[in-house]
Amino acid sequence: MAIVKNDSVIEQEWITVDAEGGLPASDENLIVPLARFKDQRDDLIGRNGGLGVQLNPGDAPEDLADDLDRLSIITVNFPAYTDGRGYSYGRVLRERMGFKGELRAIGDVLRDQVLYMHRCGFDSYDLNVDDETALTKVRAALKEMSVYYQPTGDGRATAASLRDRRRVALD
């Protein structure tokens, strides 16, 4: 497994725990499921290590609204390539809620989805391939298209806005 972020392969610095397991030392960076975060919020926030939350299909990103500034990372689980709810979670977290931390796609993350995930606000991807292959795949995916019709929160200009700029420049 390889994690690609900001055009680099990065080390896994986070420990993901399930809903009921024990917690590691308080200085470890920890990712917990949303349900556990809600149940043990005060204890988890009081830890010394970094804190993250994993969103799964059916979770509500809005449940994190009051705590986004306390989270360093949010992972969004794509359990199957056919489950697109994670794209919506990404857009809600970035565009509506203003989350500034790392937004990582996990689960069944395929090369063909990376560009669309990026357009929805994801900035890291956990791919089930070796490091070099992962980096090559992400780089290729992010260069696949250069003009977009749909506006998103990634800051790229749409085809319509590019046409308007060109028209103004020619006038």
C-alpha positions as CSV (number, residue, x, y, z in Angstrom):
1,M,0.0,0.0,0.0
2,A,1.2,3.5,-0.8
3,I,0.0,6.9,0.2
4,V,0.4,9.7,-2.3
5,K,0.1,13.3,-1.1
6,N,1.4,16.5,-2.8
7,D,3.2,14.7,-5.5
8,S,5.1,12.5,-3.1
9,V,4.8,9.1,-1.5
10,I,4.5,9.6,2.2
11,E,4.9,7.3,5.2
12,Q,1.9,6.1,7.1
13,E,2.0,8.2,10.3
14,W,-1.4,7.4,11.5
15,I,-2.8,4.4,13.5
16,T,-6.4,3.6,12.5
17,V,-8.4,1.9,15.3
18,D,-11.9,0.3,15.0
19,A,-15.0,1.2,16.9
20,E,-14.2,-0.9,20.0
21,G,-10.5,-1.7,20.2
22,G,-8.1,-0.3,22.7
23,L,-6.3,3.0,22.1
24,P,-2.5,3.2,21.6
25,A,-0.3,5.6,23.6
26,S,-1.6,9.1,23.9
27,D,1.2,10.6,21.8
28,E,0.3,8.4,18.7
29,N,-1.5,10.0,15.7
30,L,-4.9,8.3,15.7
31,I,-7.8,7.9,13.3
32,V,-11.1,6.7,14.7
33,P,-14.5,6.0,13.1
34,L,-17.0,8.8,13.4
35,A,-19.2,6.9,15.8
36,R,-16.3,6.4,18.2
37,F,-15.3,10.0,17.9
38,K,-18.9,11.1,18.8
39,D,-18.9,8.7,21.8
40,Q,-15.5,9.5,23.2
41,R,-15.0,13.0,21.8
42,D,-13.7,14.7,25.0
43,D,-11.2,11.9,25.7
44,L,-9.9,11.8,22.2
45,I,-9.5,15.6,21.9
46,G,-7.5,15.5,25.1
47,R,-4.8,13.2,23.7
48,N,-1.4,14.5,22.8
49,G,-1.1,13.0,19.4
50,G,-2.8,14.1,16.2
51,L,-6.4,13.2,15.7
52,G,-8.4,12.2,12.7
53,V,-11.7,10.7,11.8
54,Q,-12.7,8.1,9.3
55,L,-16.0,8.6,7.4
56,N,-17.7,5.5,6.0
57,P,-20.8,5.4,3.7
58,G,-23.8,6.4,5.7
59,D,-21.9,8.8,8.0
60,A,-22.8,12.5,8.1
61,P,-19.8,14.8,7.6
62,E,-21.8,17.6,9.1
63,D,-21.4,15.8,12.5
64,L,-17.8,17.1,12.5
65,A,-18.7,20.7,12.0
66,D,-17.9,21.9,15.5
67,D,-14.6,20.0,15.6
68,L,-12.9,20.5,12.2
69,D,-10.3,22.7,13.6
70,R,-9.3,19.9,16.0
71,L,-8.8,17.3,13.2
72,S,-5.5,17.0,11.3
73,I,-6.9,14.4,8.9
74,I,-10.2,13.0,7.7
75,T,-10.2,9.7,5.8
76,V,-13.1,8.8,3.6
77,N,-13.7,5.2,2.9
78,F,-14.6,4.1,-0.7
79,P,-15.6,0.5,0.0
80,A,-16.3,-0.2,-3.7
81,Y,-15.6,1.8,-6.8
82,T,-19.3,2.0,-7.5
83,D,-20.0,3.9,-4.2
84,G,-19.7,7.6,-4.9
85,R,-20.8,9.0,-1.6
86,G,-17.2,9.8,-0.7
87,Y,-17.1,12.4,-3.5
88,S,-20.0,14.2,-1.9
89,Y,-18.3,14.0,1.5
90,G,-15.2,15.6,0.1
91,R,-17.0,18.5,-1.5
92,V,-19.1,19.1,1.7
93,L,-16.0,19.1,3.9
94,R,-14.0,21.4,1.7
95,E,-16.5,23.7,0.1
96,R,-19.3,24.0,2.6
97,M,-17.5,23.4,5.9
98,G,-14.1,24.8,5.0
99,F,-12.0,21.9,6.2
100,K,-8.3,22.7,5.7
101,G,-6.6,19.5,6.9
102,E,-5.6,16.4,5.0
103,L,-8.5,14.7,3.2
104,R,-7.5,11.1,2.3
105,A,-9.3,8.7,0.1
106,I,-9.0,5.1,1.4
107,G,-10.5,1.7,0.4
108,D,-11.1,0.8,-3.2
109,V,-9.2,3.8,-4.7
110,L,-8.5,3.3,-8.4
111,R,-6.3,5.4,-10.7
112,D,-9.3,6.4,-12.8
113,Q,-11.0,8.0,-9.8
114,V,-8.0,10.1,-8.5
115,L,-8.7,13.1,-10.7
116,Y,-12.3,13.3,-9.7
117,M,-11.4,12.8,-6.1
118,H,-8.9,15.7,-6.4
119,R,-11.6,17.9,-7.9
120,C,-13.8,17.1,-4.9
121,G,-11.1,18.2,-2.4
122,F,-9.0,15.1,-1.7
123,D,-5.3,15.7,-1.4
124,S,-4.0,12.2,-0.5
125,Y,-4.8,8.8,-1.8
126,D,-4.1,5.4,-0.3
127,L,-3.6,3.0,-3.2
128,N,-3.1,-0.7,-3.1
129,V,0.1,-0.7,-5.2
130,D,3.8,-0.2,-4.6
131,D,5.2,3.3,-4.0
132,E,6.6,4.0,-7.5
133,T,3.5,2.7,-9.3
134,A,1.2,4.8,-7.0
135,L,3.1,8.0,-7.7
136,T,3.1,7.3,-11.4
137,K,-0.6,6.6,-11.4
138,V,-1.5,9.7,-9.4
139,R,0.7,12.0,-11.5
140,A,-0.8,10.7,-14.7
141,A,-4.4,10.9,-13.4
142,L,-4.0,14.6,-12.3
143,K,-2.7,15.6,-15.7
144,E,-5.4,13.7,-17.6
145,M,-7.6,16.7,-18.3
146,S,-6.8,20.4,-18.6
147,V,-10.2,22.0,-19.1
148,Y,-13.3,21.5,-17.0
149,Y,-16.9,22.4,-17.4
150,Q,-18.0,21.8,-13.8
151,P,-16.9,24.3,-11.1
152,T,-15.6,22.7,-7.9
153,G,-13.6,23.9,-4.9
154,D,-10.2,23.0,-6.4
155,G,-9.8,26.5,-7.8
156,R,-9.4,25.4,-11.4
157,A,-11.0,27.7,-14.0
158,T,-14.0,26.3,-15.9
159,A,-14.2,26.4,-19.7
160,A,-16.8,29.2,-19.5
161,S,-14.6,31.4,-17.3
162,L,-11.6,30.8,-19.6
163,R,-13.7,31.8,-22.6
164,D,-14.8,35.0,-20.8
165,R,-11.2,35.9,-19.9
166,R,-10.1,35.4,-23.5
167,R,-13.0,37.5,-24.8
168,V,-12.2,40.4,-22.4
169,A,-8.5,40.2,-23.3
170,L,-9.4,40.5,-27.0
171,D,-11.7,43.5,-26.5
